[in-house]
Amino acid sequence: MSLFKKVADFAKSPQGRQALNQAKKYASDPKNKHKIEQVKNKLFGGGKGHR
């Protein structure tokens, strides 16, 4: 079974839906948005063109 298929199956499960809802709730908090942006910039070479 491919990794994508496993992820898709998990996302459809009750546990997967719960995890997605928690992630959405976490990501919608302004403090966490800033943390997420910092990590994204580190991973994808942020700082270049950063506001």
mmCIF entry with sequence, helices, sheets and N, C-alpha, C, O atoms, coordinates in Angstrom:
data_MODEL
# 
_entry.id   MODEL 
# 
_entity.id                         1 
_entity.type                       polymer 
_entity.pdbx_number_of_molecules   1 
# 
_entity_poly.entity_id                      1 
_entity_poly.type                           'polypeptide(L)' 
_entity_poly.nstd_linkage                   no 
_entity_poly.nstd_monomer                   no 
_entity_poly.pdbx_seq_one_letter_code       MSLFKKVADFAKSPQGRQALNQAKKYASDPKNKHKIEQVKNKLFGGGKGHR 
_entity_poly.pdbx_seq_one_letter_code_can   MSLFKKVADFAKSPQGRQALNQAKKYASDPKNKHKIEQVKNKLFGGGKGHR 
_entity_poly.pdbx_strand_id                 A 
# 
loop_
_entity_poly_seq.entity_id 
_entity_poly_seq.num 
_entity_poly_seq.mon_id 
_entity_poly_seq.hetero 
1 1  MET n 
1 2  SER n 
1 3  LEU n 
1 4  PHE n 
1 5  LYS n 
1 6  LYS n 
1 7  VAL n 
1 8  ALA n 
1 9  ASP n 
1 10 PHE n 
1 11 ALA n 
1 12 LYS n 
1 13 SER n 
1 14 PRO n 
1 15 GLN n 
1 16 GLY n 
1 17 ARG n 
1 18 GLN n 
1 19 ALA n 
1 20 LEU n 
1 21 ASN n 
1 22 GLN n 
1 23 ALA n 
1 24 LYS n 
1 25 LYS n 
1 26 TYR n 
1 27 ALA n 
1 28 SER n 
1 29 ASP n 
1 30 PRO n 
1 31 LYS n 
1 32 ASN n 
1 33 LYS n 
1 34 HIS n 
1 35 LYS n 
1 36 ILE n 
1 37 GLU n 
1 38 GLN n 
1 39 VAL n 
1 40 LYS n 
1 41 ASN n 
1 42 LYS n 
1 43 LEU n 
1 44 PHE n 
1 45 GLY n 
1 46 GLY n 
1 47 GLY n 
1 48 LYS n 
1 49 GLY n 
1 50 HIS n 
1 51 ARG n 
# 
_struct_asym.id          A 
_struct_asym.entity_id   1 
# 
loop_
_struct_conf.conf_type_id 
_struct_conf.id 
_struct_conf.pdbx_PDB_helix_id 
_struct_conf.beg_label_comp_id 
_struct_conf.beg_label_asym_id 
_struct_conf.beg_label_seq_id 
_struct_conf.pdbx_beg_PDB_ins_code 
_struct_conf.end_label_comp_id 
_struct_conf.end_label_asym_id 
_struct_conf.end_label_seq_id 
_struct_conf.pdbx_end_PDB_ins_code 
_struct_conf.beg_auth_comp_id 
_struct_conf.beg_auth_asym_id 
_struct_conf.beg_auth_seq_id 
_struct_conf.end_auth_comp_id 
_struct_conf.end_auth_asym_id 
_struct_conf.end_auth_seq_id 
_struct_conf.pdbx_PDB_helix_class 
_struct_conf.details 
_struct_conf.pdbx_PDB_helix_length 
HELX_P HELX_P1 AA1 LEU A 3  ? LYS A 12 ? LEU A 3  LYS A 12 1 ? 10 
HELX_P HELX_P2 AA2 PRO A 14 ? SER A 28 ? PRO A 14 SER A 28 1 ? 15 
HELX_P HELX_P3 AA3 PRO A 30 ? LEU A 43 ? PRO A 30 LEU A 43 1 ? 14 
# 
_struct_conf_type.id          HELX_P 
_struct_conf_type.criteria    ? 
_struct_conf_type.reference   ? 
# 
loop_
_atom_site.group_PDB 
_atom_site.id 
_atom_site.type_symbol 
_atom_site.label_atom_id 
_atom_site.label_alt_id 
_atom_site.label_comp_id 
_atom_site.label_asym_id 
_atom_site.label_entity_id 
_atom_site.label_seq_id 
_atom_site.pdbx_PDB_ins_code 
_atom_site.Cartn_x 
_atom_site.Cartn_y 
_atom_site.Cartn_z 
_atom_site.occupancy 
_atom_site.B_iso_or_equiv 
_atom_site.pdbx_formal_charge 
_atom_site.auth_seq_id 
_atom_site.auth_comp_id 
_atom_site.auth_asym_id 
_atom_site.auth_atom_id 
_atom_site.pdbx_PDB_model_num 
ATOM 1   N N  . MET A 1 1  ? 0.849   -1.177 0.000  1.00 0.00 ? 1  MET A N  1 
ATOM 2   C CA . MET A 1 1  ? 0.000   0.000  0.000  1.00 0.00 ? 1  MET A CA 1 
ATOM 3   C C  . MET A 1 1  ? 0.897   1.244  0.000  1.00 0.00 ? 1  MET A C  1 
ATOM 4   O O  . MET A 1 1  ? 1.863   1.329  0.758  1.00 0.00 ? 1  MET A O  1 
ATOM 5   N N  . SER A 1 2  ? 0.558   2.201  -0.862 1.00 0.00 ? 2  SER A N  1 
ATOM 6   C CA . SER A 1 2  ? 1.376   3.405  -0.958 1.00 0.00 ? 2  SER A CA 1 
ATOM 7   C C  . SER A 1 2  ? 1.166   4.303  0.258  1.00 0.00 ? 2  SER A C  1 
ATOM 8   O O  . SER A 1 2  ? 0.145   4.221  0.942  1.00 0.00 ? 2  SER A O  1 
ATOM 9   N N  . LEU A 1 3  ? 2.132   5.143  0.505  1.00 0.00 ? 3  LEU A N  1 
ATOM 10  C CA . LEU A 1 3  ? 2.061   6.073  1.620  1.00 0.00 ? 3  LEU A CA 1 
ATOM 11  C C  . LEU A 1 3  ? 0.867   7.012  1.452  1.00 0.00 ? 3  LEU A C  1 
ATOM 12  O O  . LEU A 1 3  ? 0.156   7.297  2.416  1.00 0.00 ? 3  LEU A O  1 
ATOM 13  N N  . PHE A 1 4  ? 0.650   7.493  0.221  1.00 0.00 ? 4  PHE A N  1 
ATOM 14  C CA . PHE A 1 4  ? -0.471  8.401  -0.026 1.00 0.00 ? 4  PHE A CA 1 
ATOM 15  C C  . PHE A 1 4  ? -1.799  7.727  0.310  1.00 0.00 ? 4  PHE A C  1 
ATOM 16  O O  . PHE A 1 4  ? -2.677  8.352  0.904  1.00 0.00 ? 4  PHE A O  1 
ATOM 17  N N  . LYS A 1 5  ? -1.950  6.473  -0.061 1.00 0.00 ? 5  LYS A N  1 
ATOM 18  C CA . LYS A 1 5  ? -3.182  5.724  0.220  1.00 0.00 ? 5  LYS A CA 1 
ATOM 19  C C  . LYS A 1 5  ? -3.379  5.591  1.732  1.00 0.00 ? 5  LYS A C  1 
ATOM 20  O O  . LYS A 1 5  ? -4.498  5.728  2.225  1.00 0.00 ? 5  LYS A O  1 
ATOM 21  N N  . LYS A 1 6  ? -2.299  5.326  2.465  1.00 0.00 ? 6  LYS A N  1 
ATOM 22  C CA . LYS A 1 6  ? -2.399  5.210  3.924  1.00 0.00 ? 6  LYS A CA 1 
ATOM 23  C C  . LYS A 1 6  ? -2.827  6.530  4.539  1.00 0.00 ? 6  LYS A C  1 
ATOM 24  O O  . LYS A 1 6  ? -3.670  6.558  5.436  1.00 0.00 ? 6  LYS A O  1 
ATOM 25  N N  . VAL A 1 7  ? -2.241  7.632  4.055  1.00 0.00 ? 7  VAL A N  1 
ATOM 26  C CA . VAL A 1 7  ? -2.595  8.957  4.575  1.00 0.00 ? 7  VAL A CA 1 
ATOM 27  C C  . VAL A 1 7  ? -4.058  9.269  4.252  1.00 0.00 ? 7  VAL A C  1 
ATOM 28  O O  . VAL A 1 7  ? -4.791  9.772  5.104  1.00 0.00 ? 7  VAL A O  1 
ATOM 29  N N  . ALA A 1 8  ? -4.476  8.974  3.034  1.00 0.00 ? 8  ALA A N  1 
ATOM 30  C CA . ALA A 1 8  ? -5.859  9.234  2.627  1.00 0.00 ? 8  ALA A CA 1 
ATOM 31  C C  . ALA A 1 8  ? -6.831  8.412  3.479  1.00 0.00 ? 8  ALA A C  1 
ATOM 32  O O  . ALA A 1 8  ? -7.863  8.925  3.910  1.00 0.00 ? 8  ALA A O  1 
ATOM 33  N N  . ASP A 1 9  ? -6.508  7.155  3.718  1.00 0.00 ? 9  ASP A N  1 
ATOM 34  C CA . ASP A 1 9  ? -7.364  6.304  4.549  1.00 0.00 ? 9  ASP A CA 1 
ATOM 35  C C  . ASP A 1 9  ? -7.439  6.836  5.974  1.00 0.00 ? 9  ASP A C  1 
ATOM 36  O O  . ASP A 1 9  ? -8.509  6.842  6.582  1.00 0.00 ? 9  ASP A O  1 
ATOM 37  N N  . PHE A 1 10 ? -6.298  7.284  6.509  1.00 0.00 ? 10 PHE A N  1 
ATOM 38  C CA . PHE A 1 10 ? -6.278  7.842  7.857  1.00 0.00 ? 10 PHE A CA 1 
ATOM 39  C C  . PHE A 1 10 ? -7.136  9.102  7.930  1.00 0.00 ? 10 PHE A C  1 
ATOM 40  O O  . PHE A 1 10 ? -7.876  9.298  8.895  1.00 0.00 ? 10 PHE A O  1 
ATOM 41  N N  . ALA A 1 11 ? -7.037  9.954  6.913  1.00 0.00 ? 11 ALA A N  1 
ATOM 42  C CA . ALA A 1 11 ? -7.791  11.209 6.908  1.00 0.00 ? 11 ALA A CA 1 
ATOM 43  C C  . ALA A 1 11 ? -9.297  10.962 6.895  1.00 0.00 ? 11 ALA A C  1 
ATOM 44  O O  . ALA A 1 11 ? -10.067 11.786 7.387  1.00 0.00 ? 11 ALA A O  1 
ATOM 45  N N  . LYS A 1 12 ? -9.710  9.848  6.341  1.00 0.00 ? 12 LYS A N  1 
ATOM 46  C CA . LYS A 1 12 ? -11.138 9.512  6.285  1.00 0.00 ? 12 LYS A CA 1 
ATOM 47  C C  . LYS A 1 12 ? -11.638 8.860  7.566  1.00 0.00 ? 12 LYS A C  1 
ATOM 48  O O  . LYS A 1 12 ? -12.845 8.782  7.792  1.00 0.00 ? 12 LYS A O  1 
ATOM 49  N N  . SER A 1 13 ? -10.722 8.392  8.402  1.00 0.00 ? 13 SER A N  1 
ATOM 50  C CA . SER A 1 13 ? -11.115 7.699  9.628  1.00 0.00 ? 13 SER A CA 1 
ATOM 51  C C  . SER A 1 13 ? -11.537 8.715  10.699 1.00 0.00 ? 13 SER A C  1 
ATOM 52  O O  . SER A 1 13 ? -11.201 9.895  10.601 1.00 0.00 ? 13 SER A O  1 
ATOM 53  N N  . PRO A 1 14 ? -12.271 8.260  11.717 1.00 0.00 ? 14 PRO A N  1 
ATOM 54  C CA . PRO A 1 14 ? -12.651 9.180  12.807 1.00 0.00 ? 14 PRO A CA 1 
ATOM 55  C C  . PRO A 1 14 ? -11.432 9.815  13.488 1.00 0.00 ? 14 PRO A C  1 
ATOM 56  O O  . PRO A 1 14 ? -11.456 10.997 13.830 1.00 0.00 ? 14 PRO A O  1 
ATOM 57  N N  . GLN A 1 15 ? -10.382 9.036  13.681 1.00 0.00 ? 15 GLN A N  1 
ATOM 58  C CA . GLN A 1 15 ? -9.167  9.580  14.302 1.00 0.00 ? 15 GLN A CA 1 
ATOM 59  C C  . GLN A 1 15 ? -8.518  10.615 13.402 1.00 0.00 ? 15 GLN A C  1 
ATOM 60  O O  . GLN A 1 15 ? -8.010  11.627 13.885 1.00 0.00 ? 15 GLN A O  1 
ATOM 61  N N  . GLY A 1 16 ? -8.530  10.375 12.106 1.00 0.00 ? 16 GLY A N  1 
ATOM 62  C CA . GLY A 1 16 ? -7.955  11.310 11.146 1.00 0.00 ? 16 GLY A CA 1 
ATOM 63  C C  . GLY A 1 16 ? -8.733  12.612 11.098 1.00 0.00 ? 16 GLY A C  1 
ATOM 64  O O  . GLY A 1 16 ? -8.147  13.694 11.052 1.00 0.00 ? 16 GLY A O  1 
ATOM 65  N N  . ARG A 1 17 ? -10.058 12.504 11.108 1.00 0.00 ? 17 ARG A N  1 
ATOM 66  C CA . ARG A 1 17 ? -10.882 13.725 11.112 1.00 0.00 ? 17 ARG A CA 1 
ATOM 67  C C  . ARG A 1 17 ? -10.654 14.527 12.383 1.00 0.00 ? 17 ARG A C  1 
ATOM 68  O O  . ARG A 1 17 ? -10.607 15.756 12.345 1.00 0.00 ? 17 ARG A O  1 
ATOM 69  N N  . GLN A 1 18 ? -10.512 13.837 13.506 1.00 0.00 ? 18 GLN A N  1 
ATOM 70  C CA . GLN A 1 18 ? -10.245 14.523 14.763 1.00 0.00 ? 18 GLN A CA 1 
ATOM 71  C C  . GLN A 1 18 ? -8.889  15.234 14.716 1.00 0.00 ? 18 GLN A C  1 
ATOM 72  O O  . GLN A 1 18 ? -8.769  16.369 15.175 1.00 0.00 ? 18 GLN A O  1 
ATOM 73  N N  . ALA A 1 19 ? -7.876  14.574 14.165 1.00 0.00 ? 19 ALA A N  1 
ATOM 74  C CA . ALA A 1 19 ? -6.548  15.171 14.055 1.00 0.00 ? 19 ALA A CA 1 
ATOM 75  C C  . ALA A 1 19 ? -6.588  16.393 13.130 1.00 0.00 ? 19 ALA A C  1 
ATOM 76  O O  . ALA A 1 19 ? -5.964  17.412 13.424 1.00 0.00 ? 19 ALA A O  1 
ATOM 77  N N  . LEU A 1 20 ? -7.316  16.295 12.022 1.00 0.00 ? 20 LEU A N  1 
ATOM 78  C CA . LEU A 1 20 ? -7.436  17.429 11.107 1.00 0.00 ? 20 LEU A CA 1 
ATOM 79  C C  . LEU A 1 20 ? -8.135  18.608 11.771 1.00 0.00 ? 20 LEU A C  1 
ATOM 80  O O  . LEU A 1 20 ? -7.720  19.754 11.601 1.00 0.00 ? 20 LEU A O  1 
ATOM 81  N N  . ASN A 1 21 ? -9.192  18.333 12.525 1.00 0.00 ? 21 ASN A N  1 
ATOM 82  C CA . ASN A 1 21 ? -9.894  19.409 13.220 1.00 0.00 ? 21 ASN A CA 1 
ATOM 83  C C  . ASN A 1 21 ? -8.995  20.084 14.249 1.00 0.00 ? 21 ASN A C  1 
ATOM 84  O O  . ASN A 1 21 ? -9.026  21.306 14.392 1.00 0.00 ? 21 ASN A O  1 
ATOM 85  N N  . GLN A 1 22 ? -8.196  19.298 14.965 1.00 0.00 ? 22 GLN A N  1 
ATOM 86  C CA . GLN A 1 22 ? -7.264  19.870 15.940 1.00 0.00 ? 22 GLN A CA 1 
ATOM 87  C C  . GLN A 1 22 ? -6.210  20.712 15.243 1.00 0.00 ? 22 GLN A C  1 
ATOM 88  O O  . GLN A 1 22 ? -5.839  21.776 15.739 1.00 0.00 ? 22 GLN A O  1 
ATOM 89  N N  . ALA A 1 23 ? -5.726  20.250 14.103 1.00 0.00 ? 23 ALA A N  1 
ATOM 90  C CA . ALA A 1 23 ? -4.712  21.007 13.353 1.00 0.00 ? 23 ALA A CA 1 
ATOM 91  C C  . ALA A 1 23 ? -5.287  22.327 12.845 1.00 0.00 ? 23 ALA A C  1 
ATOM 92  O O  . ALA A 1 23 ? -4.611  23.354 12.891 1.00 0.00 ? 23 ALA A O  1 
ATOM 93  N N  . LYS A 1 24 ? -6.518  22.308 12.367 1.00 0.00 ? 24 LYS A N  1 
ATOM 94  C CA . LYS A 1 24 ? -7.163  23.536 11.895 1.00 0.00 ? 24 LYS A CA 1 
ATOM 95  C C  . LYS A 1 24 ? -7.346  24.522 13.044 1.00 0.00 ? 24 LYS A C  1 
ATOM 96  O O  . LYS A 1 24 ? -7.111  25.720 12.890 1.00 0.00 ? 24 LYS A O  1 
ATOM 97  N N  . LYS A 1 25 ? -7.770  24.003 14.203 1.00 0.00 ? 25 LYS A N  1 
ATOM 98  C CA . LYS A 1 25 ? -7.964  24.857 15.379 1.00 0.00 ? 25 LYS A CA 1 
ATOM 99  C C  . LYS A 1 25 ? -6.628  25.474 15.802 1.00 0.00 ? 25 LYS A C  1 
ATOM 100 O O  . LYS A 1 25 ? -6.566  26.665 16.107 1.00 0.00 ? 25 LYS A O  1 
ATOM 101 N N  . TYR A 1 26 ? -5.582  24.685 15.821 1.00 0.00 ? 26 TYR A N  1 
ATOM 102 C CA . TYR A 1 26 ? -4.248  25.163 16.192 1.00 0.00 ? 26 TYR A CA 1 
ATOM 103 C C  . TYR A 1 26 ? -3.771  26.222 15.195 1.00 0.00 ? 26 TYR A C  1 
ATOM 104 O O  . TYR A 1 26 ? -3.242  27.260 15.593 1.00 0.00 ? 26 TYR A O  1 
ATOM 105 N N  . ALA A 1 27 ? -3.957  25.963 13.927 1.00 0.00 ? 27 ALA A N  1 
ATOM 106 C CA . ALA A 1 27 ? -3.462  26.870 12.885 1.00 0.00 ? 27 ALA A CA 1 
ATOM 107 C C  . ALA A 1 27 ? -4.230  28.185 12.846 1.00 0.00 ? 27 ALA A C  1 
ATOM 108 O O  . ALA A 1 27 ? -3.704  29.181 12.350 1.00 0.00 ? 27 ALA A O  1 
ATOM 109 N N  . SER A 1 28 ? -5.450  28.215 13.350 1.00 0.00 ? 28 SER A N  1 
ATOM 110 C CA . SER A 1 28 ? -6.245  29.439 13.297 1.00 0.00 ? 28 SER A CA 1 
ATOM 111 C C  . SER A 1 28 ? -5.896  30.416 14.421 1.00 0.00 ? 28 SER A C  1 
ATOM 112 O O  . SER A 1 28 ? -6.301  31.577 14.365 1.00 0.00 ? 28 SER A O  1 
ATOM 113 N N  . ASP A 1 29 ? -5.162  29.977 15.428 1.00 0.00 ? 29 ASP A N  1 
ATOM 114 C CA . ASP A 1 29 ? -4.750  30.851 16.533 1.00 0.00 ? 29 ASP A CA 1 
ATOM 115 C C  . ASP A 1 29 ? -3.636  31.787 16.041 1.00 0.00 ? 29 ASP A C  1 
ATOM 116 O O  . ASP A 1 29 ? -2.637  31.318 15.496 1.00 0.00 ? 29 ASP A O  1 
ATOM 117 N N  . PRO A 1 30 ? -3.798  33.103 16.228 1.00 0.00 ? 30 PRO A N  1 
ATOM 118 C CA . PRO A 1 30 ? -2.791  34.053 15.716 1.00 0.00 ? 30 PRO A CA 1 
ATOM 119 C C  . PRO A 1 30 ? -1.368  33.791 16.228 1.00 0.00 ? 30 PRO A C  1 
ATOM 120 O O  . PRO A 1 30 ? -0.408  33.953 15.475 1.00 0.00 ? 30 PRO A O  1 
ATOM 121 N N  . LYS A 1 31 ? -1.219  33.394 17.486 1.00 0.00 ? 31 LYS A N  1 
ATOM 122 C CA . LYS A 1 31 ? 0.120   33.097 18.019 1.00 0.00 ? 31 LYS A CA 1 
ATOM 123 C C  . LYS A 1 31 ? 0.737   31.918 17.275 1.00 0.00 ? 31 LYS A C  1 
ATOM 124 O O  . LYS A 1 31 ? 1.924   31.926 16.949 1.00 0.00 ? 31 LYS A O  1 
ATOM 125 N N  . ASN A 1 32 ? -0.072  30.921 17.017 1.00 0.00 ? 32 ASN A N  1 
ATOM 126 C CA . ASN A 1 32 ? 0.424   29.736 16.324 1.00 0.00 ? 32 ASN A CA 1 
ATOM 127 C C  . ASN A 1 32 ? 0.692   30.014 14.859 1.00 0.00 ? 32 ASN A C  1 
ATOM 128 O O  . ASN A 1 32 ? 1.599   29.419 14.276 1.00 0.00 ? 32 ASN A O  1 
ATOM 129 N N  . LYS A 1 33 ? -0.082  30.910 14.249 1.00 0.00 ? 33 LYS A N  1 
ATOM 130 C CA . LYS A 1 33 ? 0.174   31.287 12.851 1.00 0.00 ? 33 LYS A CA 1 
ATOM 131 C C  . LYS A 1 33 ? 1.586   31.846 12.716 1.00 0.00 ? 33 LYS A C  1 
ATOM 132 O O  . LYS A 1 33 ? 2.289   31.548 11.751 1.00 0.00 ? 33 LYS A O  1 
ATOM 133 N N  . HIS A 1 34 ? 1.996   32.660 13.689 1.00 0.00 ? 34 HIS A N  1 
ATOM 134 C CA . HIS A 1 34 ? 3.341   33.230 13.661 1.00 0.00 ? 34 HIS A CA 1 
ATOM 135 C C  . HIS A 1 34 ? 4.392   32.123 13.774 1.00 0.00 ? 34 HIS A C  1 
ATOM 136 O O  . HIS A 1 34 ? 5.389   32.139 13.052 1.00 0.00 ? 34 HIS A O  1 
ATOM 137 N N  . LYS A 1 35 ? 4.175   31.169 14.669 1.00 0.00 ? 35 LYS A N  1 
ATOM 138 C CA . LYS A 1 35 ? 5.114   30.053 14.836 1.00 0.00 ? 35 LYS A CA 1 
ATOM 139 C C  . LYS A 1 35 ? 5.196   29.229 13.548 1.00 0.00 ? 35 LYS A C  1 
ATOM 140 O O  . LYS A 1 35 ? 6.280   28.841 13.113 1.00 0.00 ? 35 LYS A O  1 
ATOM 141 N N  . ILE A 1 36 ? 4.042   28.974 12.953 1.00 0.00 ? 36 ILE A N  1 
ATOM 142 C CA . ILE A 1 36 ? 3.993   28.191 11.716 1.00 0.00 ? 36 ILE A CA 1 
ATOM 143 C C  . ILE A 1 36 ? 4.752   28.921 10.613 1.00 0.00 ? 36 ILE A C  1 
ATOM 144 O O  . ILE A 1 36 ? 5.492   28.303 9.848  1.00 0.00 ? 36 ILE A O  1 
ATOM 145 N N  . GLU A 1 37 ? 4.567   30.235 10.533 1.00 0.00 ? 37 GLU A N  1 
ATOM 146 C CA . GLU A 1 37 ? 5.254   31.034 9.512  1.00 0.00 ? 37 GLU A CA 1 
ATOM 147 C C  . GLU A 1 37 ? 6.769   30.972 9.705  1.00 0.00 ? 37 GLU A C  1 
ATOM 148 O O  . GLU A 1 37 ? 7.515   30.892 8.729  1.00 0.00 ? 37 GLU A O  1 
ATOM 149 N N  . GLN A 1 38 ? 7.230   31.008 10.967 1.00 0.00 ? 38 GLN A N  1 
ATOM 150 C CA . GLN A 1 38 ? 8.665   30.926 11.244 1.00 0.00 ? 38 GLN A CA 1 
ATOM 151 C C  . GLN A 1 38 ? 9.238   29.594 10.787 1.00 0.00 ? 38 GLN A C  1 
ATOM 152 O O  . GLN A 1 38 ? 10.296  29.554 10.158 1.00 0.00 ? 38 GLN A O  1 
ATOM 153 N N  . VAL A 1 39 ? 8.554   28.513 11.095 1.00 0.00 ? 39 VAL A N  1 
ATOM 154 C CA . VAL A 1 39 ? 9.017   27.180 10.703 1.00 0.00 ? 39 VAL A CA 1 
ATOM 155 C C  . VAL A 1 39 ? 9.018   27.061 9.179  1.00 0.00 ? 39 VAL A C  1 
ATOM 156 O O  . VAL A 1 39 ? 9.962   26.531 8.592  1.00 0.00 ? 39 VAL A O  1 
ATOM 157 N N  . LYS A 1 40 ? 7.958   27.555 8.547  1.00 0.00 ? 40 LYS A N  1 
ATOM 158 C CA . LYS A 1 40 ? 7.870   27.505 7.083  1.00 0.00 ? 40 LYS A CA 1 
ATOM 159 C C  . LYS A 1 40 ? 9.039   28.268 6.453  1.00 0.00 ? 40 LYS A C  1 
ATOM 160 O O  . LYS A 1 40 ? 9.637   27.807 5.481  1.00 0.00 ? 40 LYS A O  1 
ATOM 161 N N  . ASN A 1 41 ? 9.357   29.433 7.013  1.00 0.00 ? 41 ASN A N  1 
ATOM 162 C CA . ASN A 1 41 ? 10.466  30.219 6.477  1.00 0.00 ? 41 ASN A CA 1 
ATOM 163 C C  . ASN A 1 41 ? 11.799  29.502 6.659  1.00 0.00 ? 41 ASN A C  1 
ATOM 164 O O  . ASN A 1 41 ? 12.659  29.567 5.781  1.00 0.00 ? 41 ASN A O  1 
ATOM 165 N N  . LYS A 1 42 ? 11.980  28.822 7.783  1.00 0.00 ? 42 LYS A N  1 
ATOM 166 C CA . LYS A 1 42 ? 13.214  28.065 8.009  1.00 0.00 ? 42 LYS A CA 1 
ATOM 167 C C  . LYS A 1 42 ? 13.335  26.933 6.987  1.00 0.00 ? 42 LYS A C  1 
ATOM 168 O O  . LYS A 1 42 ? 14.397  26.721 6.401  1.00 0.00 ? 42 LYS A O  1 
ATOM 169 N N  . LEU A 1 43 ? 12.238  26.214 6.786  1.00 0.00 ? 43 LEU A N  1 
ATOM 170 C CA . LEU A 1 43 ? 12.263  25.057 5.891  1.00 0.00 ? 43 LEU A CA 1 
ATOM 171 C C  . LEU A 1 43 ? 12.434  25.446 4.430  1.00 0.00 ? 43 LEU A C  1 
ATOM 172 O O  . LEU A 1 43 ? 13.131  24.765 3.677  1.00 0.00 ? 43 LEU A O  1 
ATOM 173 N N  . PHE A 1 44 ? 11.798  26.538 4.034  1.00 0.00 ? 44 PHE A N  1 
ATOM 174 C CA . PHE A 1 44 ? 11.773  26.898 2.619  1.00 0.00 ? 44 PHE A CA 1 
ATOM 175 C C  . PHE A 1 44 ? 12.603  28.137 2.313  1.00 0.00 ? 44 PHE A C  1 
ATOM 176 O O  . PHE A 1 44 ? 12.315  28.862 1.361  1.00 0.00 ? 44 PHE A O  1 
ATOM 177 N N  . GLY A 1 45 ? 13.629  28.378 3.115  1.00 0.00 ? 45 GLY A N  1 
ATOM 178 C CA . GLY A 1 45 ? 14.547  29.470 2.828  1.00 0.00 ? 45 GLY A CA 1 
ATOM 179 C C  . GLY A 1 45 ? 13.941  30.837 3.019  1.00 0.00 ? 45 GLY A C  1 
ATOM 180 O O  . GLY A 1 45 ? 14.191  31.749 2.232  1.00 0.00 ? 45 GLY A O  1 
ATOM 181 N N  . GLY A 1 46 ? 13.140  30.986 4.066  1.00 0.00 ? 46 GLY A N  1 
ATOM 182 C CA . GLY A 1 46 ? 12.535  32.275 4.360  1.00 0.00 ? 46 GLY A CA 1 
ATOM 183 C C  . GLY A 1 46 ? 13.582  33.336 4.587  1.00 0.00 ? 46 GLY A C  1 
ATOM 184 O O  . GLY A 1 46 ? 14.781  33.059 4.557  1.00 0.00 ? 46 GLY A O  1 
ATOM 185 N N  . GLY A 1 47 ? 13.135  34.534 4.812  1.00 0.00 ? 47 GLY A N  1 
ATOM 186 C CA . GLY A 1 47 ? 14.067  35.634 4.979  1.00 0.00 ? 47 GLY A CA 1 
ATOM 187 C C  . GLY A 1 47 ? 14.312  36.325 3.666  1.00 0.00 ? 47 GLY A C  1 
ATOM 188 O O  . GLY A 1 47 ? 14.544  37.534 3.638  1.00 0.00 ? 47 GLY A O  1 
ATOM 189 N N  . LYS A 1 48 ? 14.267  35.590 2.577  1.00 0.00 ? 48 LYS A N  1 
ATOM 190 C CA . LYS A 1 48 ? 14.398  36.177 1.240  1.00 0.00 ? 48 LYS A CA 1 
ATOM 191 C C  . LYS A 1 48 ? 13.008  36.692 0.860  1.00 0.00 ? 48 LYS A C  1 
ATOM 192 O O  . LYS A 1 48 ? 12.073  35.917 0.660  1.00 0.00 ? 48 LYS A O  1 
ATOM 193 N N  . GLY A 1 49 ? 12.901  37.998 0.766  1.00 0.00 ? 49 GLY A N  1 
ATOM 194 C CA . GLY A 1 49 ? 11.608  38.567 0.411  1.00 0.00 ? 49 GLY A CA 1 
ATOM 195 C C  . GLY A 1 49 ? 10.629  38.562 1.559  1.00 0.00 ? 49 GLY A C  1 
ATOM 196 O O  . GLY A 1 49 ? 9.430   38.739 1.347  1.00 0.00 ? 49 GLY A O  1 
ATOM 197 N N  . HIS A 1 50 ? 11.113  38.361 2.772  1.00 0.00 ? 50 HIS A N  1 
ATOM 198 C CA . HIS A 1 50 ? 10.247  38.356 3.940  1.00 0.00 ? 50 HIS A CA 1 
ATOM 199 C C  . HIS A 1 50 ? 9.840   39.776 4.263  1.00 0.00 ? 50 HIS A C  1 
ATOM 200 O O  . HIS A 1 50 ? 10.665  40.687 4.181  1.00 0.00 ? 50 HIS A O  1 
ATOM 201 N N  . ARG A 1 51 ? 8.587   39.986 4.627  1.00 0.00 ? 51 ARG A N  1 
ATOM 202 C CA . ARG A 1 51 ? 8.057   41.323 4.915  1.00 0.00 ? 51 ARG A CA 1 
ATOM 203 C C  . ARG A 1 51 ? 8.705   41.928 6.088  1.00 0.00 ? 51 ARG A C  1 
ATOM 204 O O  . ARG A 1 51 ? 8.375   43.052 6.466  1.00 0.00 ? 51 ARG A O  1 
# 
